[in-house]
Amino acid sequence: MIKVGIVGGSGYTGLQLVALLSGHPEAEVVWVSSRKFAGHPIHETFGALRNLTDLTFINFTPDLLDDVDVVFTAVPHGQAMGIVAQIARVGRRVIDLSADFRFRDIRLYEQTYQSHLAPELAREAVYGLPELFYDAIKDARVIGNPGCYPTSAILAAVPILKGALHVPGSPLIVDSKSGVSGAGRGLSLTTLFCEVDEGLMPYKVLAHRHQPEIASILQSTAEAVGDVYFVPHLVPMNRGIVSTVYLPLKREMDKRDIQVLYEAFYRDKPFIRVLPEGVFPSTHHVRGSNYCDIGLALSPDGKLAVVMTAIDNLIKGASGQAVQNMNIMMGLDESMGLQTVPLFP
């Protein structure tokens, strides 16, 4: 049985980690930390977990690491790096859900976020997108769990980019819509009910901090990738992301060509569902699951691919993907504990 600790368990990603791991046949959550709720039973903060766990939130101290094999860190960007360094020093494997270990280019991280306190560890860390980096994840000490928007965008674009089917140097446009839980559990004027309900709002246009993450991964996995333009939108729903990625093609293709390309690329990837021709993804059909659904379309002249993905931002976009990474690191089937059927309706 794998002994698990969770640092920072009082946010939405912490909730999802405890919920997923409570049903995992080979993992046991030993402790969950929270500075704000230390001393309070977890089910008091998250009623959904009543009778699923009898754990109480505690304060994190390094001696807790003696009791676990792997640790998930689910604290804000900037706070994770020091904690992850402590965990790695004592030989525990760690999966970080912040952005602190998603960038090997430290200058790019610091331009996007802040000064990094553990740059050497960041350069060692593996980007935890299993569909692309499975072999590296198996042996990693530190995983930088991908962001939700980057997960949806990268999975959409990579088959075409790695196949060198895009126009070299051409811009890549990502248009994404996300539910409000992507903003976290903290109070914010922009996520109040009256500010969000019955509305649709673009935000941080061409300036969102996930743009450098998307660009750096795509440019590192395929040659001649041009600039990435990313426009996120906030939609009045709790969870889910739909991303639409526009990719200019260097030769005319037909729908069957694209369909075969994606089906072959994601063959044997248990959480990628390439939809039949003419069927497009919906957040309804991935909600509460670790699936990424992919739909495909072509412009009439066959020279522009439009690739659409749908994920649950809290599962495949965060905690589910983190558990998938743990499974791979610990030599388990990557789908273990993640066979949740999407919640519909």
N, C-alpha and C positions, 0 to 999 in steps of 0.2 A: 504493500500500500504506500503510495506517494504522500508524504506529509507536506502540506501546503500552508504558507502564511500569506496574508494579504495586508499590505501597508496602504492605508487610506481607503477604508471600505465603506465610507458613508455617502459616497456619490452614486450616480446611476451605474457607472461601470463596476463599482464595488458590489452593488446589489446584484448585478447580473453575474458577476464572478461567483458569489456565494450561491446563488440560485443554480447555476450550471454545475458547480462542483458538488453541490449537495446530492446530485443524482449521478455523479461519476463513479463507476464501479471500481476504479483503481486509485482514487484520490480521496484524501480526507483533509478538510480545512481544520487546522489546529488552532489558529488564532487569526483575528482580524483587528487591525488597529484603527483608531480614530482619535485625534486629539480633542475634537469637539464633543464627541459622544462617549468618551472613555467612562467605563463603569455602567453603561446602559446596555441592557440586552438588545441584540441586533433586531429582534422582532418588534421592539418598541419604535424603532426608527423606520423599519420596513415591515409593515404588517403582512405583506405578501409572503414573508419568510416564517411566519408563525407555524410552529410544529415541524419546521424543516431544519431548524438549527437551534441549539440551546446556548450558543456562544454569546459572550458579552464583549463589547468593544473594549480594547485595552490600549494603553499608550505603547508605542513602539520603542523597544530598547534592544541594543545589539545582542544581549544574551538570549533573546527569543529565537535567534537564528540556529541555536543548538538543537532546536526541536523540529526543524523542517528540512526538506530536501530542495524545495523550489519556492521562490517568493514572487508574487505579483506586486508591483508597485503601481498604485492608482492614485497618485497625488499630482498636483498641478505642475506644469512645466516650470523648471527652475528649482523646484523642491526635490525632484526625484534624483538628480545627479549625485548628490552627496550620499543619499540613502543607498542607491544602487552600488556606489563604490564601496560602502561598508559591507554590503552583502557579498559582493564579488571577492573581497579580500579574505573572507572566511570560507570561500569555496562553495558557496551556495549558488545555484543557477537562478537567474532572475529574468523576468519578463516585465518590461517597463511599458506602461500604457500612456505615458506622456511623450512629448516630442524630444526629450533630452538625448535619446540614443538612436534616433532615426537618421542622423546625418553623420557620415564619415568626413565630410568636408566641414571642418570646425568653423572656418570663416563664414560659410553659408549659414550654419546654425546661429552663430553670433550676430550676423546681420539680421536674421529673422526673429530671434528671441533675445538672448542675453549672453554674457560671458559664460564660458563653460568651465566647470570646476574639475572635470575628469576627462580631458580631451583624449588621452591615450586609450581609455576604456571605450570611449565613443568610437574611435577608429577601429577598435576590435569588434564592436557590436555588430550583429547581423540584423538586417531589415527583415522583419517577421512576416513576409507575405509568402505563405507556404506554396502557392501555385507557381512561384518563380524561384524560391530559394530553399527548397526542401532540404537538399543535401547539406547546405551550410548551417541550417537551423539545427540539424541533428547533433552537431558537435559544438554548438555555441554555448558560451558562458552567459552572455548577455544578449537579449533580444530587444530590439526597438520595435514595439508593436505598432503597425502602421496607423495613420490617421484614417478617419472614416471616409472623408472625401477622397483622399488619395487611393484608398482601396478600390472605390467604385470607378475612379478614372483610370487607374493603371491597368486593372483587369480588362477594361474596355479596349484600351489602345494597344497593349503589348503584342497580341498575335500579328497585327498588321505591321507594326514597327519592327519586330524581330524577323518578320518575313521580308523586310526591305521592300515593301510594296507601296510605301508612302513616297510622296515627292520629297526628295532630300532637302532638308533645310526648311521645309514648309511649316507654317505655324499650325499648332494644334490647339483647338478650341474646346474647352470643357465647360458645359453649362449644367449646373447641379441645383437640385431642390432638396432641402433637408427639413425634417421635423425638428421641433423646438428642443427636444432632449439633447440634441447635439451641442447645445450651449451649456450643458451642465446643470447642476442643481442649485447653484448660487442665485441670489436675487439680482435681477437686472431689469431696468425699465423696458428694454426692447423685447423681453420675453414675458411680460405680464399678459394675462389673458386678453385684456381689452386692446393691447397693442398688437396682438398676433391674430386673434380670432377674425375670421371672414376677410383676411387680407393675404397678399402675396408681395414679398418685398425683397429685391436684390440688396445685398449689403457687401461691404468691403470689396467693391468691384475692382478687379485687377490688382487687388492689394491684400488678399487673404493670405495668412501665413502658411496655409497648406499648398499654395502655388509652388514655392521653392521645393517642397518635398516631392510633389508630383513631377516637376521638371527634372530634379536630380535623379530620381529612380528611372524615369523613362530614358533620359540621356545616358545613363550608365548601362542600360540593358540593350540599347539599340543604337546603331550608328546614324549620324546625320539627322538627328531630331532637332527641329527648329524651336522657336519660342513657344512657350505654353501660356495661353490666355485663359484664365479661370474666373468664372462669374458664379458665385453661390447665391442662392435665394432661400429665404425662410418661408415655410408654408405652415398653415395652421393645423398641424397634426403632431402627435406626440413623438413618433419615431418613424424612421425610414428615410432613405435617400434614393432619388433617381438622378443619374448622371447621363448626359448626352454628349458624346465626343465626336467631333467632326474631323475626318482625316482625308486630305487630298491624296488621291492615288496616282502613281506614276504611269499606270497603264489602265486602259478600260477593262473592267471586270464585270462579271454578271453575278446575280444573287447566289447562284449555286456555288460559284467559286468561293465567295466569302463564307457561306454556310459551312462548306467542307473544311476551310481553313480553321475556323473557330472550333468546330467539332473535333478536329484532329488535335489542335493545340491543347484543348482542355480534356481530352480523353483520359480517363482514370483519375480525374480531379473530383473528389466526391462532393464538393460543395459548389461546383460550377454547373449551372444548368443552361446550356445553349438552347434557346427556344426555337421551335420550328419556324420556317420561313413565314413571314407575315404576322407573327405573334410578337408582341412587345411587352416588356416587363412592367410589373406593378408592385408597389410596396405592399399591397394586400397579400401578395402571394409569397412574400419572404418574411413577413412580420413575425418576430419571435424566434427566427431560425438563423442558422449559420450559412444559408444559401446566398449565392449571388446569381441572379437570373440575367441573361444577356440576350438582347434582341438586336437584329441587324437590318439595315436598309441601305439602299444605294440610290444615288441621284439618277435621273433618267439617262444621262450620258455615261453612267458607269464609272465616273471619275472622282466621286466623293462618297466615302463610306460614312454612314451615320450609325454609331454603335451606342446602344443604350443599356445601362445596367440598373438593377434595383437590389439594394441590400437593406437589412436592418442595421442602422448606424450603431446601435448598442451591442449587437451580437457579432456579425461578420465585420462590422466596422470598429469593434473594440473587444469586448470580453470573450465572445465566442472564438474570435481569431486568436486571442491570447491563450485560451484553453487548447485550441488546435496546435499552437506552437508548443505548449507544454507536452502534449501527447507525443509530438515528433521528437522533442528533446529527450524524453524519458523512454523512448523506444516502444511506444504504444501505437496502436492504429490511430491515425490522425483524426478519425471521426468519432472516437470513443467519447461518450457522454454528450455528444452534440447532435444526436439523431432526432432532435425536436421537430415535429411536424409544424409547419407555419400555421399561425393563428388566423383563420379566416372563417366567417367574416369578422 
